[in-house]
Amino acid sequence: MTDFRAEVFQNEYLHEGADTLDAVVTVTSTGGGASAAPDLGRNRVEIIVIDCSGSMNEDGGAKIRAARQATMAAIDTLADGTLFAVIAGVDGAYALYPAKAGEVARANPNTKAEAKGVVAQVRAKGGTAIGSWLLAAGGLFNTIPDSINHCILLTDGKNQSESDRVLNDAIASCVGLFQCDARGLGTDWNIDELRRVSSSLLGTVDIIPSPDQMEAEFRALTANAMTKQVGDVALRLWTPQGSQLQFVKQVAPTIDDLTAKAAPVNPLTNDYPLGAWSGDESRDYHIRIRIPVGAVGDERLGARVMLAVDGVEQPSALVRAIWTNDEALSTRINREVAHYTGQAELADAIADGLAARDAGDADGATLKLGKAVKLAHEAGNGDTVKLLEKVVDVEDPATGTVRLKRQVEQADAMALDVRSTRTVRVNKK
């Protein structure tokens, strides 16, 4: 059985006249090893959507060969008993396995062998219509109620065979139905498109720079999906009358703004979807609340933090406010809040720096990417420092002194962009 708990980290002391509370909520699940079956007897459902458009024949067919191999590796990684299907994405979508549209198979040695045999024969032709691919996956997930649903979506190109509105409508129709990890192969795909997919569907987005890296990525994504034991977790926040929840953001392991995803429970309570969880996992969330100003010495409840696990409410933690004229108390910086505020600032600096670089603003790009180097260095975010070093020459990381590189591989710039929201956890002492 998977157990959940929520812990609140904040400085509850506000200076006289202040009206804003910041807190970091750490949500942790424990119990049931990675190989345990899902709670409540739920099925796990895995759907793999692979781009089979004509562009996958580029590089002498290396892309489609790698996609076939990666998909077969993912099938091998499925836990026995998992329901699964493979969909080919072109300017529409069609079932690869099982061959009959609208069906899924239960993973066992025989069905895995059959599926790999079909995938081994797939050929690339046609266009790219990601919205249609999502709708096809959603149609399959809809046939299996009360399940833990995960999708891997791979593309090497932009959504050229349908309008942006069609894609957005398809994404909206899939919200809450399944989680989707989206991967772009090479450098001809659109980061914004796949980021919309992954953010809306509570998944991840990343670049696979070359075909030979695809198999390991598919294995890792599938193995992680097989650890999920609870299908529907929400951060449930109650705020008192007169207070306003300004934002709710996941800040670890990645930054994702959940504010617009609020689902009302009652006039004072909203659920923020957190997706599926494994038996041993921890994530951090930054919440900001504006509350009516109190007098010095007043104490007020800013929010009640709860978890809704498969619809069942769990015990709460509290966000509090105490007004004081003691500056030593009100100016005390909470480590968790300060850390993740800096991580969000880092992601913004990278986005702004890359945008300036793309616009030909060398001075602006140097300033923003230098700031990013400084923030990443201070936070101990070594992975982000390494990504930045492929775009700028770092002269002094402590001060953020950098020079733009004259030649930058497109894959390196895209990797920095797409991974800019990855964070390092605060060191809990």
C-alpha positions in Angstrom: 0.0 0.0 0.0 1.3 3.4 -0.9 1.2 6.1 1.8 1.4 9.9 1.1 2.3 12.8 3.3 2.6 16.6 2.7 5.0 18.9 4.6 5.0 22.7 4.5 8.1 24.8 4.6 7.7 28.5 5.1 8.6 31.6 7.1 5.2 32.2 8.8 6.2 35.7 10.1 5.1 38.7 8.0 6.2 42.2 8.6 3.6 44.8 9.5 1.4 45.5 6.5 2.5 42.5 4.4 -0.1 40.4 2.6 1.7 37.7 0.8 2.6 34.2 2.0 5.1 31.9 0.2 5.4 28.2 1.1 7.0 25.1 -0.4 5.0 21.9 -0.1 6.9 18.6 -0.3 4.7 15.7 -1.2 6.2 12.2 -0.6 4.9 8.7 -1.3 6.3 5.7 0.5 5.6 1.9 0.6 5.3 -0.8 -2.1 8.5 -1.4 -4.1 8.9 -0.4 -7.7 7.8 -3.9 -8.9 4.6 -3.9 -6.8 1.2 -4.0 -8.5 -0.9 -0.9 -8.8 -3.1 -0.1 -5.8 -6.8 -0.9 -5.9 -6.3 -3.6 -8.5 -6.0 -1.1 -11.3 -4.6 -2.0 -14.7 -1.5 -0.2 -16.1 -2.0 0.8 -19.7 1.0 1.7 -21.9 0.5 3.1 -25.4 3.5 3.8 -27.7 3.0 6.3 -30.5 5.8 6.4 -33.0 6.3 8.9 -35.8 6.1 6.9 -39.1 6.1 10.0 -41.4 8.3 10.2 -44.5 10.9 12.3 -42.8 11.8 9.2 -40.6 13.4 7.8 -43.8 16.1 10.4 -43.6 19.7 9.5 -42.9 19.4 6.4 -45.0 16.5 5.2 -42.9 18.4 5.4 -39.6 15.5 7.1 -37.8 12.8 4.6 -38.6 15.2 1.7 -37.9 16.0 3.2 -34.5 12.3 3.8 -33.8 11.6 0.2 -34.5 14.4 -1.0 -32.3 13.4 1.4 -29.5 9.7 0.4 -29.6 10.7 -3.3 -29.4 12.9 -2.5 -26.4 10.0 -0.7 -24.7 7.7 -3.7 -25.4 10.4 -5.9 -23.8 10.4 -3.6 -20.7 6.6 -3.9 -20.1 5.7 -5.8 -16.9 3.7 -8.9 -17.6 0.0 -8.2 -17.3 0.3 -4.6 -18.6 -2.3 -3.6 -21.2 -0.5 -2.1 -24.2 -0.8 -1.0 -27.8 1.4 0.5 -30.5 0.2 3.3 -32.8 1.8 4.6 -36.0 1.6 8.3 -36.4 1.4 9.8 -39.9 -1.0 12.4 -41.3 -3.5 10.4 -39.3 -3.0 7.4 -36.9 -3.4 3.7 -37.4 -3.1 0.7 -35.1 0.1 -1.3 -35.5 -0.5 -3.7 -32.6 -3.1 -5.0 -31.9 -4.0 -4.7 -35.6 -7.7 -4.2 -34.9 -8.4 -0.5 -34.1 -9.8 0.1 -30.6 -8.1 -2.9 -29.0 -5.3 -3.4 -26.5 -3.3 -6.5 -25.7 -2.2 -7.9 -22.3 1.6 -8.2 -22.1 3.0 -11.7 -21.9 5.8 -13.5 -23.8 3.5 -14.3 -26.7 1.9 -10.9 -27.2 5.2 -9.2 -26.8 6.8 -11.4 -29.5 3.8 -10.7 -31.8 4.0 -7.0 -31.3 7.7 -6.9 -31.9 7.2 -8.8 -35.1 4.7 -6.3 -36.4 6.9 -3.3 -35.3 9.9 -4.8 -37.1 8.0 -4.4 -40.4 6.8 -0.9 -40.1 7.7 1.6 -42.8 7.8 5.4 -42.9 5.6 7.5 -45.2 3.1 10.3 -44.9 2.9 13.5 -42.8 2.7 14.6 -39.2 -0.6 15.2 -37.3 0.2 15.0 -33.6 -3.4 15.9 -32.6 -4.7 12.9 -34.5 -2.1 10.7 -32.7 -3.2 11.9 -29.3 -6.9 11.3 -30.1 -6.1 7.8 -31.2 -4.3 7.1 -28.0 -7.1 8.7 -26.0 -9.7 6.5 -27.8 -7.8 3.4 -26.6 -7.4 4.7 -23.0 -11.1 5.4 -22.9 -11.9 1.7 -23.4 -10.3 0.8 -20.1 -11.9 2.6 -17.1 -10.1 3.1 -13.7 -6.6 2.4 -15.0 -3.1 4.0 -14.7 -2.5 5.4 -18.2 0.8 6.3 -19.8 1.8 7.2 -23.3 5.2 7.6 -25.1 5.0 9.9 -28.1 7.9 10.3 -30.5 8.1 12.7 -33.4 11.0 14.0 -35.6 9.0 16.8 -37.1 6.5 19.7 -36.7 2.8 19.3 -36.7 2.3 20.2 -40.4 -0.6 18.0 -41.4 -3.2 19.7 -39.2 -3.9 23.2 -37.7 -2.6 24.4 -34.4 -6.2 24.6 -33.3 -6.8 20.9 -34.0 -3.7 20.1 -31.9 -4.8 22.2 -29.0 -8.3 20.7 -29.1 -6.9 17.2 -29.1 -4.6 18.0 -26.2 -7.6 19.4 -24.2 -9.7 16.3 -24.9 -6.9 14.1 -23.4 -6.4 16.1 -20.2 -7.0 13.9 -17.2 -7.2 10.8 -19.3 -3.5 9.9 -19.6 0.0 11.1 -19.0 2.3 11.6 -21.9 6.1 11.7 -22.2 6.9 13.4 -25.5 10.2 13.1 -27.2 11.6 14.9 -30.2 14.1 13.2 -32.4 16.8 15.3 -34.0 16.3 19.1 -34.5 13.4 19.6 -36.9 10.6 19.3 -34.3 8.9 22.2 -32.5 9.7 22.5 -28.8 6.6 24.6 -28.1 4.3 21.9 -29.6 5.7 19.1 -27.5 6.0 21.2 -24.4 2.2 21.9 -24.7 1.5 18.2 -25.0 3.7 17.2 -22.0 2.7 20.1 -19.7 -1.0 19.7 -20.3 -0.8 15.9 -19.9 1.4 16.0 -16.9 4.4 14.3 -18.6 7.9 15.3 -19.7 9.5 16.6 -22.8 13.0 16.1 -24.0 15.2 15.9 -27.1 16.7 12.7 -28.4 19.6 14.2 -30.4 20.5 11.1 -32.5 18.8 7.8 -33.4 21.3 5.7 -31.5 20.1 7.2 -28.2 16.4 6.3 -28.7 16.5 2.7 -27.4 17.9 3.6 -24.0 15.4 6.5 -23.7 12.4 4.3 -24.5 13.6 1.6 -22.0 13.9 4.2 -19.3 10.5 5.8 -20.0 8.8 2.4 -20.0 10.6 1.2 -16.8 9.5 4.4 -15.0 5.9 4.0 -16.1 5.9 0.4 -14.7 6.7 1.8 -11.2 3.4 3.8 -11.0 1.1 2.4 -8.4 -1.4 5.2 -7.8 -3.1 6.7 -10.8 -4.7 9.9 -9.6 -3.1 12.2 -7.0 -4.1 15.9 -6.5 -2.8 18.7 -4.3 -6.0 19.9 -2.6 -5.8 23.5 -1.3 -8.3 25.3 0.8 -8.0 29.0 1.3 -10.2 31.1 3.6 -12.7 33.7 2.5 -11.0 36.9 1.4 -7.7 35.1 0.5 -6.5 34.6 -3.1 -4.2 31.8 -4.3 -1.8 33.5 -6.7 -0.1 30.5 -8.1 0.7 26.8 -7.6 3.9 25.6 -9.3 5.7 22.3 -9.3 9.3 23.2 -8.7 11.0 19.8 -8.4 11.9 17.6 -10.2 10.9 20.1 -12.9 9.1 23.4 -13.1 5.6 23.3 -14.2 2.9 25.9 -13.6 -0.3 24.1 -12.3 -2.3 27.3 -11.6 -4.6 27.1 -14.6 -5.2 23.4 -14.0 -7.3 24.0 -10.9 -10.4 21.8 -10.6 -12.9 23.4 -8.1 -14.0 21.1 -5.2 -16.1 23.9 -3.5 -15.9 27.7 -3.5 -12.9 27.7 -1.2 -11.1 24.5 -2.3 -9.3 23.5 -5.6 -7.6 20.4 -6.7 -4.3 20.6 -8.7 -3.6 17.4 -10.6 -0.3 15.7 -9.9 -0.8 12.6 -12.0 0.4 9.1 -11.3 2.9 8.2 -8.5 5.2 5.3 -7.7 5.5 3.8 -4.3 8.7 5.9 -3.4 8.7 9.4 -4.8 9.0 13.0 -3.7 8.1 16.3 -5.4 8.1 19.9 -4.4 5.5 22.6 -5.0 5.7 26.4 -4.5 2.4 28.1 -3.5 1.8 31.9 -3.1 -1.2 33.3 -1.3 -2.4 36.8 -0.9 -4.3 37.3 2.4 -6.1 40.2 4.2 -3.6 42.2 6.2 -3.6 41.6 10.0 -2.4 43.7 12.9 0.9 43.0 14.7 0.4 39.9 16.8 -2.5 38.5 14.7 -2.2 34.9 13.5 -4.2 33.7 10.6 -4.5 30.5 8.6 -3.4 31.1 5.0 -4.2 27.7 3.6 -4.9 24.1 4.4 -2.9 21.7 2.3 -4.4 18.3 1.7 -3.9 15.5 -0.8 -6.6 13.7 -2.7 -5.5 10.2 -3.6 -7.8 8.5 -6.0 -10.4 10.9 -4.8 -9.9 10.1 -1.1 -8.8 13.1 1.0 -5.7 12.7 3.1 -4.7 14.5 6.4 -3.6 18.2 6.0 -0.7 20.5 6.7 -1.2 24.2 7.4 0.2 27.4 5.9 0.1 30.1 8.6 0.7 33.9 8.9 1.8 35.8 12.0 2.3 39.5 11.8 5.3 41.0 13.6 7.3 44.2 13.9 10.4 42.2 14.7 12.5 42.5 11.5 14.7 39.5 12.6 11.7 37.3 12.3 10.0 38.8 9.2 13.1 39.0 7.1 14.2 35.5 7.8 14.6 33.7 4.5 13.1 30.2 4.3 15.7 27.9 2.6 13.2 26.0 0.5 11.3 29.0 -0.8 14.5 30.9 -1.6 16.0 27.9 -3.4 13.1 27.3 -5.7 12.5 31.0 -6.4 16.1 31.0 -7.7 15.5 27.9 -9.8 12.5 29.5 -11.4 14.6 32.6 -12.1 17.2 30.4 -13.7 14.7 28.9 -16.1 13.4 32.3 -17.0 16.9 33.6 -17.6 17.7 30.7 -20.0 14.4 31.2 -21.9 15.0 35.0 -22.2 18.7 34.4 -23.2 17.9 31.9 -25.9 15.1 34.2 -27.3 17.5 37.1 -27.4 20.1 34.9 -29.2 17.5 33.8 -31.8 16.5 37.4 -32.3 20.2 38.4 -33.0 20.5 40.4 -29.7 24.0 39.4 -28.7 24.2 41.8 -25.8 20.9 40.7 -24.3 21.7 37.0 -24.8 25.1 37.4 -23.1 23.5 39.2 -20.2 20.7 36.7 -19.6 22.8 33.6 -20.2 25.5 34.9 -18.0 22.9 35.4 -15.3 21.7 31.8 -15.9 25.3 30.5 -15.4 25.6 32.5 -12.1 22.3 31.1 -10.8 23.0 27.5 -11.9 26.5 27.7 -10.3 25.0 29.1 -7.0 22.3 26.4 -6.9 24.8 23.6 -7.6 22.9 22.7 -10.7 25.8 21.1 -12.5 23.7 19.5 -15.3 22.4 22.9 -16.4 25.9 24.4 -16.2 27.1 21.8 -18.6 24.3 22.6 -21.0 25.0 26.3 -20.8 28.7 25.7 -21.5 27.7 24.3 -24.9 26.1 27.7 -25.8 28.5 30.1 -24.0 32.1 30.2 -23.0 32.2 30.7 -19.3 34.9 33.0 -18.0 33.8 33.3 -14.4 30.7 31.3 -13.2 30.6 33.1 -9.8 30.0 36.4 -11.5 28.2 35.1 -14.6 30.8 36.5 -17.0 30.4 34.7 -20.3 30.9 35.1 -24.1 28.5 33.7 -26.7 30.0 30.9 -28.7 30.3 31.7 -32.4 29.2 28.2 -33.5 26.5 26.3 -31.6 25.1 23.0 -32.6 21.3 23.3 -33.0 20.8 20.1 -30.9 22.8 21.7 -28.0 20.6 24.9 -28.1 17.5 22.8 -28.1 18.7 20.6 -25.3 19.3 23.7 -23.1 15.9 25.1 -24.0 13.9 21.9 -23.4 15.8 21.0 -20.2 15.8 24.5 -18.7 13.0 23.6 -16.3 14.8 20.7 -14.7 15.7 21.6 -11.1 17.9 20.3 -8.3 16.2 19.5 -5.0 16.9 21.7 -2.0 19.2 20.1 0.5 16.9 19.3 3.4 18.9 19.6 6.6 
